[in-house]
């Protein structure tokens, strides 16, 4: 609507300027004719026949006018005197006019029948006809009016077209600008729904188990170990879930800052991997590592350690006995590349692009058994991107998963 108003105002301004430009040449011609006549010396009462030395061009100046301009002589009673000079047709037309002497020397407009004219009236000082009291120069502006009307029609059509175009453009731009907002709103709605579901499930389990315990006030604790243990497990699950949600809320609000420091990567990785190597050995799984030559990188140790914990924890959860987990650390140019692989159950190809979505879990029942919330990989992605890096799930040559992390050294 704003565009339409702008186009309308702009069109009116253009139309006014064009109209003024068309009539300015007409006004200029009328004023030029008046000035031309004013510069002619006055005629004596004896008439021009008693002035043989008067130049012929001076006489022509009194009698003639410019192209398209008709001189009309009026007596003091408002009667046309030069009927023969202007012709019968013009006389019949102009005789319908009423002499207006209110604003002498000013260009005015008048309509006679279906024709329009511009004219100027002034006192007859230098006229050959001594009975002439006023002289009126009049010129037809029919062509100018037709041109202005045609331009007005074109302007109206163009304004309508631009108005329609502005509506369509506004609609397209509004949809385009609203798309990220709608997408964000959709993600927020999904996030709240998923978070509510994730919170509701353990709370329901805890509530049921505690209510069951209340119905057995005389039972010994040792006899109710299973419901108590399950309640504690769900409480730990809730604690992890709320912690992950807090992380993601900080990520969305950009409240978390990195505390980078120079870190010797091999020593850092050895420290982080030690407990997972022990866990893998206790579960009968193979854990191999391949570390590049020692190199220093500026990273946030706590955040990168959390990425390792998330990826290694997933690898341990979804591998069985005698399956393999591997970690490779390499330096390529100014980037540190970290690869974590496993030969576990893997992720279906159609779900690989969704693994970094919040609350996405390929098999929710399986993740319930392993304590997953579907927030680990989104948190890992956020931490890596906070380091100006990239994390992706690439196709593994064997079965299982292969995650590739690429982070700048500085």
N, C-alpha and C positions, 0 to 999 in steps of 0.2 A: 504493500500500500504506500509505503514511503517513496519507493521508486516511482510509482504512478504520479504522486503529487509533484515530485521533482520534475518529471517529464512534462507535466501540465504547465507548471510555472515556466520552465525553460522554453516550452513551445509558445506560450503567450508572449514572452520576451522577444523571441525570434520573429514572431508574426508582427509585433509592433515595430520592430526595427526595420523589417522588410517593407512594411507599409509606409513608414516615414521616409525610407530611402526612395520608394517609388514616387511619392508626392513631392519630394524635395526638389527634383529636377523641374517639375511643373511650377512649383512656387518660385524657383529661381528664374525661370523663363518669364513669368508674369512680372516679377520685380525688375528684371532686366529691361522689359519693354517700357515699364513706367519710367525708369531712369533714362532710357533712350529718348523718350518724349520730353522729359524734363530738361534735357540738355539742348533742345531746339530753341533758338531765340523766339521771343513772342512775335506774333503777327500784328501788324498795325490795323487799325479799324478800316483803312482803305482796302485791305485785302491783299492777297499775295500778288494780284495782277499789277499792283502799283510798285512792286519790288522786283524789277527785272534783274537786279544783280544777285538775287538769292540763289545759291547753288541748287542744282536739281536734286542732289542727294538729300538736302535739307528738306525739300518739299516731300520727297519720298518718306522721310522719317516721320513727317506729320501725318501722312496718309496711310502708310503701311505699318506692318507689324511682323513679328517672327512667324515661322511656319507653325500652323495649327492654332495660332492666336488670332481671335477675332476682336477688332475694336468696335465697341458699341458706344455711340454718342447719345447722351440724354439731355433733354432740356430741363429747366428747373421744375417743370410740372411732372417729370417722370415719363416723358414720351420719347420714343426712339426716333432720332433724326436721320440717321444714315441707313435707311431701309435699302436703298439701291446698292450700297457698298457691301452689305452683309448678305444680301440675297433674300428672296421671298421665303425660302424654307427656314432659314435661320431667323428671319424676322417673325414669322408665325410662331416659332418656338420661343424666342427670347421675349416676345411681346407678353408672354404669360408671366414673366418675371416682374417683381416689384422692386423698384430701385431702393436699395438700402444704403443710406448715407451715414449710418451711425458710427462706423469705424472705417474712415477713409484711409487708404494706403495699406490696408490689412488684407491678406489673402484669406478668402472664405470658400466654403463649399455650398453648392446648391444642386438640387435635382429638378429636372424638368421632364415630365413624362417618364420614360424609361432610361433617360440619359442623365449622367452626372457631370458636373462641371466644377472647375475652380476658377475664381475670378478675383479681380482687384478693382476697386472704384476709387477715383481721385478727381479733384476739381480740374476742369478743363481750362488751363491757362494758355496753352500754346496751340489750341486747335484752330484749324482753318475756318471751321464753322463757328461764327461768332455767337450763334444761338445756343451752342452746346454749353451746358453748365457742368456736366460731369462726363467723364470718359470711363468706360468699363472695358478692361481687357478680360476676355473669357476664353477658356480652353477646355476641350473635352478630356475627361479622365476615364472614359469608358474602358480603354485598353488597360489602364493601370488597375481599375477595379476588377476587371476580369482576371488579370494576372494575380492580384491579391486574393481573389476568391479561389482561384485554382491552387495557389500556394496554401491557403487555409485548409482546403479539402485534403491536400496531400499531408499537411501537418496533422490533421485530425486522424487520418488513416494511420500515419506513422505512430502517433501517440497511442492509438488503440493497440497497434501491433506491439509496441514497446511495453505497454501496460500489461498485455497478456504475457509477453516474454518475461517481464519483471516478476509476475506472479509465479510463473513456472520456475524461473531462476531462484526466487525466494524459497519456493517449495523444495527444490533440489538442494540448495545450500543449507536450508534448515534441517533436512533429513541427514545431510552429510555431517553437519556440525553436531546433530543430536545422536548420531550413531555411536560415538565413543561413550557418550553419557548413558545411552540406553544399554550399551554393552556392559558398562561398569555397574549400572543398576542391576542388570540381570545376574552378573557375577556376584554382586553383593547379596542378592536374594538367594542365589544358590548356596553361597557361603553360609548365610544365616540358617537356611534350611538344613544343610549338611551338619553344621556345628550343633544345631538343636538336636538332630538325630543322634549324633555321636555322644552328646552329653546325656541324652535321655536313656539310651540303652544301658550304660553302666549304672546310672542312678536307679533305674528300674530293678536291675539285678541286686544291687545293694539293699534297696528297700525290701524286696521279696525275702532276701536272706535274713535281714534283721527282724522282719515281722515273723518269720518262721522261728527265729530264736526266742522271740517274746512269747510264743505259744508253748515253749518248753522251759519254764523258769526253773524247774528242778533238775534239769539235765546238767551233766558235768561238761566243762569246756572241752575236755579231751574227746568227748563223744560228738562234739559239733565242730570238729576241726575243719571239715570240708567247706561248710558255708562261711566260716570265718575266713579261711584262706582265700576263698573265691571273692569275698567282699574286699579283702585287702588287695587282691590282684586288680579288681576293678577300680579301687581308689588310686592305685599306682597308675593305672591307665588314664584316669581322669586327670591326675596331676601332670602327666606327660602331655595330654591333650590341651589342657589350659595353658601350659608353658608354650606349646607350639602355636596356639592361637595368639598368645601375647607377642611372640616373635613376628608373626605375620601382620599383626595390627601395627607394630612398629615399622615393619617394612613398608606397609601401605602409606603411612604418614611420614616416611623419611626421617624418623626420629633417631635411628641408630647410626652412629658414626664408627668408622673403623679406627683401630689403634694399631697402625702398622709399625713394624720393627724389622731390622735385618735378621733373617733366620737362616741357619745352615740346614738345608732341606733334608739331607741324609740323616742327621742326628734327630731332627724333628720327626721324621717318618719312623725311624727306629723306635722312638719313644712311644709314638701313637700305635704302632702295629704290635708291639710286644703282647699286650693282653689278648688281642684277637688271634694271634698265632697260637697262644696257649688254649684258647677256647676251641679253635679249629682242631688242634691235636686231640683234645679231650673228646671231641665228637667224631673222631675218625675221618677228618677231612684233610685234604692236602692244601697247604697255603704256601705259595711261592712269591718271592719278591725279586724285582730287578731294578736296582737303583743306579742312576747315572753318577758320573763323577761329582764330587762335592761342589755345590754351588750355593750362593747366597741369594735369597729373594726377600723383598719387602712385603710382608703379609701380616694379617692379623692372625696370630697363632690360635687364639681361642676359636675364632670363626672357622678357619680352615680345618681345625681339628674336629669341629662339629660336622663339617662336610664329610670328612673321612669316617666318622662314627656312623653317619646316616648310610653311606654307601656300603661300608663293611658290615654293618648290622643287617642290611637287606640281603647282602650276599650270604651271610651265615644262616639267615632265616630260611632262605629258599634253596638251599643246597642240602643234599642228603649225604649219608655216610659214603666215604670213598670218592666223593665228587671234589672238584678243585675250585679254589679261590686264588686269584692272582692280583698283584699290584705292581705296576711298572711306573717308574719315574724317569722322565727324559727332559732334556733341554733342547729346544729348537729355536735358534735365533735369540730373541729377547723374551721368549715365552717358556714357562714351565708347563709341561704336559704330564698329566697324571691319568693313568688308565687302571680301572678296577674291573676285573672280569670274574665270572663264575660259570660253572657248567650245570647250574641248577635248572629249574623248570622254565625259566625265561619268561618273556612277555610276548603275547600274540602280536603279529605284525600290525594288525588294524588298531591296536591299542598303544603302540609305541609312541605316537605323537601326543598322547594324552597323559603320559606318565608324570609330567610336571604340573598338571592341573591339581588344584586343591581338592582334597578328599577323594581323588580318583584312586580306586583300587580295583584291580582286575577281577579278583574273587574276594568279595567282602567276607564270606564265611571263613576263608583261609586266613585273611588278615585279622579277623577277630581272634582266631586261635594263636596267631603270632604276635598279637598286641599292636598291630599296625593301625594308624589313623588316616593315612593318605595325605599327611602334611610334611613328611620328611623330605621328599624330593623337591617340593616347592620351596622349602626353606633352604635346601642346598643350592638350588638355582639362584635364589635371591642373594645368598652370601657370595657366590661366585661372580654374579653380575655386579655386586657391590665392589668387587676387586677389579672391575672392568674386564672380566673374563667371560668364558663361555663353557657351559656344560651340556652334553648331549648324549643320547643313547644311540650308539652306532651298531650296525649289524655285526654280530659275532660270527666268526668263521665256524665255530662249533656251536653247540646248543648253549643256552643260558643267556646272560646279559653282559654287555660291555659298555661301561660308562667312561666317557672321555672328558677330562677337565683341562682347560687351557687358561692359564693366568699369566699376566705380564710379570716379569721378574722385578720391575721397578715401577 
